[in-house]
Amino acid sequence: MSHPQSYEILLVPEHEENATGTPEPGTALRSAVVAATGDTGASGYPRYTGEGVEADIDPATHTVEALLVDGVELDYGLTVRIAEHIGGTREERRAVRGDAAEGEPGQAG
């Protein structure tokens, strides 16, 4: 089974979750795109790192099984979620959504 090469991790306050467990837009205190390292973490799941975040993620369920943020465990009152879009870089996701930098053709400026 092939694993996604990257995920976007969202750190949100626990009380900001809605009934589906997905954070409301704009409520993430921090986000980070993590990329596969090719290693397996202590949890037994593939290890992903990036932007100060290390995560072991179950590729079958997209569940974060272990997490370090800037080298420390997550504080109480915070929860971690995987963004709904899975894989690719932020720039690739912008291209898929049709976002473009200001001043690019097709963009009102």
Secondary structure as GFF3:
##gff-version 3
##sequence-region A 1 109
A	DSSP	beta_strand	6	13	.	.	.	ID=ss1
A	DSSP	three_ten_helix	14	16	.	.	.	ID=ss2
A	DSSP	beta_strand	30	40	.	.	.	ID=ss3
A	DSSP	beta_strand	46	50	.	.	.	ID=ss4
A	DSSP	beta_strand	53	58	.	.	.	ID=ss5
A	DSSP	beta_strand	63	69	.	.	.	ID=ss6
A	DSSP	beta_strand	78	82	.	.	.	ID=ss7
A	DSSP	alpha_helix	90	97	.	.	.	ID=ss8
###
